[in-house]
Amino acid sequence: MITRVHRRGSRVGGLLRYLWGPGKAEEHVNPRLVAAWDGAGPLTYLEPKVTASGKRDFRALTALLEQPVRAGDRPPNKFVWHASMRLAPEDRRRTFSDSTWASMAEQMLTEVGVATSAIDPGLRWIVMRHADDHVHIVATLVREDGRTNWMRNDYPRCVTATDNVAHRYNLRRRVPPADRTAHRRPHPVEVSKARRVGRAQTPRDELRWRVRTAVAAAGSEEEFFARLREAGVLVRLRRSSTDARQITGYAVALPGARTAGGQPVYFGGGRLAPDMSLPRLRLRWGIPTLPPAAAPTVSRSERVEALRQAAKAAAAAAADIRRAARTEPARAQATAVAAADLLTSLAYAMEGHRRGPLHRAVEVFDRAARDLYGRIRRSTNRSQEMRAMSRLVALMGRISGDDDAIAALALVLDLARLADTLEQLRRAQQRLHQAEAARAAADALRVVAGGRQPAVTLPLTPTPIPDPTVGGGRRAGRGR
């Protein structure tokens, strides 16, 4: 079951005429009310009456829904709230009565705060049904006492409430509660422009990868900015308005990505991913370490030994996450984020900036490891060890020989086992989006370790640039 929150409006009558009308995307069959804010009596007095001409008269219902708005204290311009509850395809073979749909919708609305008790009349709302598999909900956002209910964060609240209703009625919970761990997807304008100029991916996605690689290999912000510039990224620092010596943020751009006026298109770190703003990166690095003066020259045997040390650290980190999952979740979280840094450095050492299978595994592993709402946990001894291994792998340079390739694949396999542990942690925490991402990352890493190409496309990857010769290049909706 899924609840979709539609765009708000200002015309109750127009929406009611559409819902009781013949429909556009699908046929509206036998439209009728199944629930309303006034549950004390039958709904027949609220049902729009059919006139002698065969058309329905919506004036009475419209006036009742708008009455608190007209009497309210400075009501909003868009006061009409519209949502729909729909069954998953596999549940549509089940037939639910109007009373059951009324109960499910009212439970969801009560948890969200639209439906209230008789002691607190709250908003006026209706639930109408014109198909077997879904209902529509219409509410006006001014309470009986004249106050406005702004319904902030209504979509995530509706998702959580619908998930709870689906659990009670043994329905498929099609969309887990939103966890705010997904990065920002490119705007359709960015996708279209990248396609026109022949880019394989949008500048936003390319910058996210380059910033993530620099974060994984850096131990301080000075080294971070230096690595970005070495990677060919334009960096613009934001300084405090009261102390010009203090840096408060940064923005990055690709030299070839410019506006029509020739100016670089900059993206702040927070616009690339929730945990890439400068204050959060400082927390992620913890105690700054001194950057090396220059990249050292290492032999193949030293590179192999470094990869073996990293593999041992990854195995120890997986055990640490299992131990800390129940009693110290913050410790487990810090270790998971540091493991994502290690995988990022390894992917760059094996594939460079090429978008290969390990690169795509990094994307989904990073989603699984990220904390809610971009929070950063305090570093621990284990996370500092993992981050030291990440920097060590980055300093070892690109992997080219057979011996270090074998050691690198062994490290990939250990990181796959760590992803298994991360999936168990996320499922125990009921963070289902991230559990799915961890499972996808583990499968992809095992494919890489086995030397085979992925058989399916990994979820949660950056938006690909569509082929203009296929299907019109429409982009899927945003998934947070």
Secondary structure as a PSIPRED ss2 file (coil, helix, strand):
# PSIPRED VFORMAT (PSIPRED V4.0)

   1 M C   1.000  0.000  0.000
   2 I E   0.000  0.000  1.000
   3 T E   0.000  0.000  1.000
   4 R E   0.000  0.000  1.000
   5 V E   0.000  0.000  1.000
   6 H C   1.000  0.000  0.000
   7 R C   1.000  0.000  0.000
   8 R C   1.000  0.000  0.000
   9 G E   0.000  0.000  1.000
  10 S C   1.000  0.000  0.000
  11 R C   1.000  0.000  0.000
  12 V H   0.000  1.000  0.000
  13 G H   0.000  1.000  0.000
  14 G H   0.000  1.000  0.000
  15 L H   0.000  1.000  0.000
  16 L H   0.000  1.000  0.000
  17 R H   0.000  1.000  0.000
  18 Y H   0.000  1.000  0.000
  19 L H   0.000  1.000  0.000
  20 W C   1.000  0.000  0.000
  21 G C   1.000  0.000  0.000
  22 P C   1.000  0.000  0.000
  23 G C   1.000  0.000  0.000
  24 K C   1.000  0.000  0.000
  25 A C   1.000  0.000  0.000
  26 E C   1.000  0.000  0.000
  27 E C   1.000  0.000  0.000
  28 H C   1.000  0.000  0.000
  29 V C   1.000  0.000  0.000
  30 N C   1.000  0.000  0.000
  31 P C   1.000  0.000  0.000
  32 R E   0.000  0.000  1.000
  33 L E   0.000  0.000  1.000
  34 V E   0.000  0.000  1.000
  35 A E   0.000  0.000  1.000
  36 A E   0.000  0.000  1.000
  37 W C   1.000  0.000  0.000
  38 D C   1.000  0.000  0.000
  39 G C   1.000  0.000  0.000
  40 A C   1.000  0.000  0.000
  41 G C   1.000  0.000  0.000
  42 P C   1.000  0.000  0.000
  43 L H   0.000  1.000  0.000
  44 T H   0.000  1.000  0.000
  45 Y H   0.000  1.000  0.000
  46 L C   1.000  0.000  0.000
  47 E C   1.000  0.000  0.000
  48 P C   1.000  0.000  0.000
  49 K E   0.000  0.000  1.000
  50 V E   0.000  0.000  1.000
  51 T C   1.000  0.000  0.000
  52 A C   1.000  0.000  0.000
  53 S C   1.000  0.000  0.000
  54 G C   1.000  0.000  0.000
  55 K C   1.000  0.000  0.000
  56 R E   0.000  0.000  1.000
  57 D E   0.000  0.000  1.000
  58 F C   1.000  0.000  0.000
  59 R H   0.000  1.000  0.000
  60 A H   0.000  1.000  0.000
  61 L H   0.000  1.000  0.000
  62 T H   0.000  1.000  0.000
  63 A H   0.000  1.000  0.000
  64 L H   0.000  1.000  0.000
  65 L H   0.000  1.000  0.000
  66 E H   0.000  1.000  0.000
  67 Q H   0.000  1.000  0.000
  68 P H   0.000  1.000  0.000
  69 V H   0.000  1.000  0.000
  70 R H   0.000  1.000  0.000
  71 A H   0.000  1.000  0.000
  72 G C   1.000  0.000  0.000
  73 D C   1.000  0.000  0.000
  74 R C   1.000  0.000  0.000
  75 P C   1.000  0.000  0.000
  76 P C   1.000  0.000  0.000
  77 N C   1.000  0.000  0.000
  78 K C   1.000  0.000  0.000
  79 F C   1.000  0.000  0.000
  80 V E   0.000  0.000  1.000
  81 W E   0.000  0.000  1.000
  82 H E   0.000  0.000  1.000
  83 A E   0.000  0.000  1.000
  84 S E   0.000  0.000  1.000
  85 M E   0.000  0.000  1.000
  86 R E   0.000  0.000  1.000
  87 L C   1.000  0.000  0.000
  88 A C   1.000  0.000  0.000
  89 P H   0.000  1.000  0.000
  90 E H   0.000  1.000  0.000
  91 D H   0.000  1.000  0.000
  92 R C   1.000  0.000  0.000
  93 R C   1.000  0.000  0.000
  94 R C   1.000  0.000  0.000
  95 T C   1.000  0.000  0.000
  96 F C   1.000  0.000  0.000
  97 S C   1.000  0.000  0.000
  98 D H   0.000  1.000  0.000
  99 S H   0.000  1.000  0.000
 100 T H   0.000  1.000  0.000
 101 W H   0.000  1.000  0.000
 102 A H   0.000  1.000  0.000
 103 S H   0.000  1.000  0.000
 104 M H   0.000  1.000  0.000
 105 A H   0.000  1.000  0.000
 106 E H   0.000  1.000  0.000
 107 Q H   0.000  1.000  0.000
 108 M H   0.000  1.000  0.000
 109 L H   0.000  1.000  0.000
 110 T H   0.000  1.000  0.000
 111 E H   0.000  1.000  0.000
 112 V H   0.000  1.000  0.000
 113 G C   1.000  0.000  0.000
 114 V C   1.000  0.000  0.000
 115 A C   1.000  0.000  0.000
 116 T C   1.000  0.000  0.000
 117 S C   1.000  0.000  0.000
 118 A C   1.000  0.000  0.000
 119 I C   1.000  0.000  0.000
 120 D C   1.000  0.000  0.000
 121 P C   1.000  0.000  0.000
 122 G C   1.000  0.000  0.000
 123 L C   1.000  0.000  0.000
 124 R E   0.000  0.000  1.000
 125 W E   0.000  0.000  1.000
 126 I E   0.000  0.000  1.000
 127 V E   0.000  0.000  1.000
 128 M E   0.000  0.000  1.000
 129 R E   0.000  0.000  1.000
 130 H C   1.000  0.000  0.000
 131 A C   1.000  0.000  0.000
 132 D C   1.000  0.000  0.000
 133 D C   1.000  0.000  0.000
 134 H E   0.000  0.000  1.000
 135 V E   0.000  0.000  1.000
 136 H E   0.000  0.000  1.000
 137 I E   0.000  0.000  1.000
 138 V E   0.000  0.000  1.000
 139 A E   0.000  0.000  1.000
 140 T E   0.000  0.000  1.000
 141 L C   1.000  0.000  0.000
 142 V E   0.000  0.000  1.000
 143 R C   1.000  0.000  0.000
 144 E C   1.000  0.000  0.000
 145 D C   1.000  0.000  0.000
 146 G C   1.000  0.000  0.000
 147 R C   1.000  0.000  0.000
 148 T E   0.000  0.000  1.000
 149 N C   1.000  0.000  0.000
 150 W C   1.000  0.000  0.000
 151 M C   1.000  0.000  0.000
 152 R C   1.000  0.000  0.000
 153 N C   1.000  0.000  0.000
 154 D H   0.000  1.000  0.000
 155 Y H   0.000  1.000  0.000
 156 P H   0.000  1.000  0.000
 157 R H   0.000  1.000  0.000
 158 C H   0.000  1.000  0.000
 159 V H   0.000  1.000  0.000
 160 T H   0.000  1.000  0.000
 161 A H   0.000  1.000  0.000
 162 T H   0.000  1.000  0.000
 163 D H   0.000  1.000  0.000
 164 N H   0.000  1.000  0.000
 165 V H   0.000  1.000  0.000
 166 A H   0.000  1.000  0.000
 167 H H   0.000  1.000  0.000
 168 R H   0.000  1.000  0.000
 169 Y C   1.000  0.000  0.000
 170 N C   1.000  0.000  0.000
 171 L C   1.000  0.000  0.000
 172 R C   1.000  0.000  0.000
 173 R C   1.000  0.000  0.000
 174 R C   1.000  0.000  0.000
 175 V C   1.000  0.000  0.000
 176 P C   1.000  0.000  0.000
 177 P C   1.000  0.000  0.000
 178 A C   1.000  0.000  0.000
 179 D C   1.000  0.000  0.000
 180 R C   1.000  0.000  0.000
 181 T C   1.000  0.000  0.000
 182 A C   1.000  0.000  0.000
 183 H C   1.000  0.000  0.000
 184 R C   1.000  0.000  0.000
 185 R C   1.000  0.000  0.000
 186 P C   1.000  0.000  0.000
 187 H C   1.000  0.000  0.000
 188 P H   0.000  1.000  0.000
 189 V H   0.000  1.000  0.000
 190 E H   0.000  1.000  0.000
 191 V H   0.000  1.000  0.000
 192 S H   0.000  1.000  0.000
 193 K H   0.000  1.000  0.000
 194 A H   0.000  1.000  0.000
 195 R H   0.000  1.000  0.000
 196 R H   0.000  1.000  0.000
 197 V C   1.000  0.000  0.000
 198 G C   1.000  0.000  0.000
 199 R C   1.000  0.000  0.000
 200 A C   1.000  0.000  0.000
 201 Q C   1.000  0.000  0.000
 202 T C   1.000  0.000  0.000
 203 P H   0.000  1.000  0.000
 204 R H   0.000  1.000  0.000
 205 D H   0.000  1.000  0.000
 206 E H   0.000  1.000  0.000
 207 L H   0.000  1.000  0.000
 208 R H   0.000  1.000  0.000
 209 W H   0.000  1.000  0.000
 210 R H   0.000  1.000  0.000
 211 V H   0.000  1.000  0.000
 212 R H   0.000  1.000  0.000
 213 T H   0.000  1.000  0.000
 214 A H   0.000  1.000  0.000
 215 V H   0.000  1.000  0.000
 216 A H   0.000  1.000  0.000
 217 A H   0.000  1.000  0.000
 218 A C   1.000  0.000  0.000
 219 G C   1.000  0.000  0.000
 220 S C   1.000  0.000  0.000
 221 E H   0.000  1.000  0.000
 222 E H   0.000  1.000  0.000
 223 E H   0.000  1.000  0.000
 224 F H   0.000  1.000  0.000
 225 F H   0.000  1.000  0.000
 226 A H   0.000  1.000  0.000
 227 R H   0.000  1.000  0.000
 228 L H   0.000  1.000  0.000
 229 R H   0.000  1.000  0.000
 230 E H   0.000  1.000  0.000
 231 A C   1.000  0.000  0.000
 232 G C   1.000  0.000  0.000
 233 V C   1.000  0.000  0.000
 234 L E   0.000  0.000  1.000
 235 V E   0.000  0.000  1.000
 236 R E   0.000  0.000  1.000
 237 L E   0.000  0.000  1.000
 238 R E   0.000  0.000  1.000
 239 R E   0.000  0.000  1.000
 240 S C   1.000  0.000  0.000
 241 S C   1.000  0.000  0.000
 242 T C   1.000  0.000  0.000
 243 D C   1.000  0.000  0.000
 244 A C   1.000  0.000  0.000
 245 R C   1.000  0.000  0.000
 246 Q C   1.000  0.000  0.000
 247 I E   0.000  0.000  1.000
 248 T E   0.000  0.000  1.000
 249 G E   0.000  0.000  1.000
 250 Y E   0.000  0.000  1.000
 251 A E   0.000  0.000  1.000
 252 V E   0.000  0.000  1.000
 253 A E   0.000  0.000  1.000
 254 L C   1.000  0.000  0.000
 255 P C   1.000  0.000  0.000
 256 G C   1.000  0.000  0.000
 257 A C   1.000  0.000  0.000
 258 R E   0.000  0.000  1.000
 259 T C   1.000  0.000  0.000
 260 A C   1.000  0.000  0.000
 261 G C   1.000  0.000  0.000
 262 G C   1.000  0.000  0.000
 263 Q C   1.000  0.000  0.000
 264 P E   0.000  0.000  1.000
 265 V C   1.000  0.000  0.000
 266 Y C   1.000  0.000  0.000
 267 F E   0.000  0.000  1.000
 268 G E   0.000  0.000  1.000
 269 G H   0.000  1.000  0.000
 270 G H   0.000  1.000  0.000
 271 R H   0.000  1.000  0.000
 272 L H   0.000  1.000  0.000
 273 A C   1.000  0.000  0.000
 274 P C   1.000  0.000  0.000
 275 D C   1.000  0.000  0.000
 276 M C   1.000  0.000  0.000
 277 S C   1.000  0.000  0.000
 278 L H   0.000  1.000  0.000
 279 P H   0.000  1.000  0.000
 280 R H   0.000  1.000  0.000
 281 L H   0.000  1.000  0.000
 282 R H   0.000  1.000  0.000
 283 L H   0.000  1.000  0.000
 284 R H   0.000  1.000  0.000
 285 W H   0.000  1.000  0.000
 286 G C   1.000  0.000  0.000
 287 I C   1.000  0.000  0.000
 288 P C   1.000  0.000  0.000
 289 T C   1.000  0.000  0.000
 290 L C   1.000  0.000  0.000
 291 P C   1.000  0.000  0.000
 292 P C   1.000  0.000  0.000
 293 A C   1.000  0.000  0.000
 294 A C   1.000  0.000  0.000
 295 A C   1.000  0.000  0.000
 296 P C   1.000  0.000  0.000
 297 T C   1.000  0.000  0.000
 298 V C   1.000  0.000  0.000
 299 S C   1.000  0.000  0.000
 300 R H   0.000  1.000  0.000
 301 S H   0.000  1.000  0.000
 302 E H   0.000  1.000  0.000
 303 R H   0.000  1.000  0.000
 304 V H   0.000  1.000  0.000
 305 E H   0.000  1.000  0.000
 306 A H   0.000  1.000  0.000
 307 L H   0.000  1.000  0.000
 308 R H   0.000  1.000  0.000
 309 Q H   0.000  1.000  0.000
 310 A H   0.000  1.000  0.000
 311 A H   0.000  1.000  0.000
 312 K H   0.000  1.000  0.000
 313 A H   0.000  1.000  0.000
 314 A H   0.000  1.000  0.000
 315 A H   0.000  1.000  0.000
 316 A H   0.000  1.000  0.000
 317 A H   0.000  1.000  0.000
 318 A H   0.000  1.000  0.000
 319 A H   0.000  1.000  0.000
 320 D H   0.000  1.000  0.000
 321 I H   0.000  1.000  0.000
 322 R H   0.000  1.000  0.000
 323 R H   0.000  1.000  0.000
 324 A H   0.000  1.000  0.000
 325 A H   0.000  1.000  0.000
 326 R H   0.000  1.000  0.000
 327 T H   0.000  1.000  0.000
 328 E C   1.000  0.000  0.000
 329 P H   0.000  1.000  0.000
 330 A H   0.000  1.000  0.000
 331 R H   0.000  1.000  0.000
 332 A H   0.000  1.000  0.000
 333 Q H   0.000  1.000  0.000
 334 A H   0.000  1.000  0.000
 335 T H   0.000  1.000  0.000
 336 A H   0.000  1.000  0.000
 337 V H   0.000  1.000  0.000
 338 A H   0.000  1.000  0.000
 339 A H   0.000  1.000  0.000
 340 A H   0.000  1.000  0.000
 341 D H   0.000  1.000  0.000
 342 L H   0.000  1.000  0.000
 343 L H   0.000  1.000  0.000
 344 T H   0.000  1.000  0.000
 345 S H   0.000  1.000  0.000
 346 L H   0.000  1.000  0.000
 347 A H   0.000  1.000  0.000
 348 Y H   0.000  1.000  0.000
 349 A H   0.000  1.000  0.000
 350 M H   0.000  1.000  0.000
 351 E H   0.000  1.000  0.000
 352 G C   1.000  0.000  0.000
 353 H C   1.000  0.000  0.000
 354 R C   1.000  0.000  0.000
 355 R C   1.000  0.000  0.000
 356 G C   1.000  0.000  0.000
 357 P H   0.000  1.000  0.000
 358 L H   0.000  1.000  0.000
 359 H H   0.000  1.000  0.000
 360 R H   0.000  1.000  0.000
 361 A H   0.000  1.000  0.000
 362 V H   0.000  1.000  0.000
 363 E H   0.000  1.000  0.000
 364 V H   0.000  1.000  0.000
 365 F H   0.000  1.000  0.000
 366 D H   0.000  1.000  0.000
 367 R H   0.000  1.000  0.000
 368 A H   0.000  1.000  0.000
 369 A H   0.000  1.000  0.000
 370 R C   1.000  0.000  0.000
 371 D C   1.000  0.000  0.000
 372 L H   0.000  1.000  0.000
 373 Y H   0.000  1.000  0.000
 374 G H   0.000  1.000  0.000
 375 R C   1.000  0.000  0.000
 376 I C   1.000  0.000  0.000
 377 R C   1.000  0.000  0.000
 378 R C   1.000  0.000  0.000
 379 S C   1.000  0.000  0.000
 380 T C   1.000  0.000  0.000
 381 N H   0.000  1.000  0.000
 382 R H   0.000  1.000  0.000
 383 S H   0.000  1.000  0.000
 384 Q H   0.000  1.000  0.000
 385 E H   0.000  1.000  0.000
 386 M H   0.000  1.000  0.000
 387 R H   0.000  1.000  0.000
 388 A H   0.000  1.000  0.000
 389 M H   0.000  1.000  0.000
 390 S H   0.000  1.000  0.000
 391 R H   0.000  1.000  0.000
 392 L H   0.000  1.000  0.000
 393 V H   0.000  1.000  0.000
 394 A H   0.000  1.000  0.000
 395 L H   0.000  1.000  0.000
 396 M C   1.000  0.000  0.000
 397 G C   1.000  0.000  0.000
 398 R C   1.000  0.000  0.000
 399 I C   1.000  0.000  0.000
 400 S C   1.000  0.000  0.000
 401 G C   1.000  0.000  0.000
 402 D H   0.000  1.000  0.000
 403 D H   0.000  1.000  0.000
 404 D H   0.000  1.000  0.000
 405 A H   0.000  1.000  0.000
 406 I H   0.000  1.000  0.000
 407 A H   0.000  1.000  0.000
 408 A H   0.000  1.000  0.000
 409 L H   0.000  1.000  0.000
 410 A H   0.000  1.000  0.000
 411 L H   0.000  1.000  0.000
 412 V H   0.000  1.000  0.000
 413 L H   0.000  1.000  0.000
 414 D H   0.000  1.000  0.000
 415 L H   0.000  1.000  0.000
 416 A H   0.000  1.000  0.000
 417 R H   0.000  1.000  0.000
 418 L H   0.000  1.000  0.000
 419 A H   0.000  1.000  0.000
 420 D H   0.000  1.000  0.000
 421 T H   0.000  1.000  0.000
 422 L H   0.000  1.000  0.000
 423 E H   0.000  1.000  0.000
 424 Q H   0.000  1.000  0.000
 425 L H   0.000  1.000  0.000
 426 R H   0.000  1.000  0.000
 427 R H   0.000  1.000  0.000
 428 A H   0.000  1.000  0.000
 429 Q C   1.000  0.000  0.000
 430 Q C   1.000  0.000  0.000
 431 R C   1.000  0.000  0.000
 432 L H   0.000  1.000  0.000
 433 H H   0.000  1.000  0.000
 434 Q H   0.000  1.000  0.000
 435 A H   0.000  1.000  0.000
 436 E H   0.000  1.000  0.000
 437 A H   0.000  1.000  0.000
 438 A H   0.000  1.000  0.000
 439 R H   0.000  1.000  0.000
 440 A H   0.000  1.000  0.000
 441 A H   0.000  1.000  0.000
 442 A H   0.000  1.000  0.000
 443 D H   0.000  1.000  0.000
 444 A H   0.000  1.000  0.000
 445 L H   0.000  1.000  0.000
 446 R H   0.000  1.000  0.000
 447 V H   0.000  1.000  0.000
 448 V H   0.000  1.000  0.000
 449 A H   0.000  1.000  0.000
 450 G H   0.000  1.000  0.000
 451 G C   1.000  0.000  0.000
 452 R C   1.000  0.000  0.000
 453 Q C   1.000  0.000  0.000
 454 P C   1.000  0.000  0.000
 455 A C   1.000  0.000  0.000
 456 V C   1.000  0.000  0.000
 457 T C   1.000  0.000  0.000
 458 L C   1.000  0.000  0.000
 459 P C   1.000  0.000  0.000
 460 L C   1.000  0.000  0.000
 461 T C   1.000  0.000  0.000
 462 P C   1.000  0.000  0.000
 463 T C   1.000  0.000  0.000
 464 P C   1.000  0.000  0.000
 465 I C   1.000  0.000  0.000
 466 P C   1.000  0.000  0.000
 467 D C   1.000  0.000  0.000
 468 P C   1.000  0.000  0.000
 469 T C   1.000  0.000  0.000
 470 V C   1.000  0.000  0.000
 471 G H   0.000  1.000  0.000
 472 G H   0.000  1.000  0.000
 473 G H   0.000  1.000  0.000
 474 R C   1.000  0.000  0.000
 475 R C   1.000  0.000  0.000
 476 A C   1.000  0.000  0.000
 477 G C   1.000  0.000  0.000
 478 R C   1.000  0.000  0.000
 479 G C   1.000  0.000  0.000
 480 R C   1.000  0.000  0.000
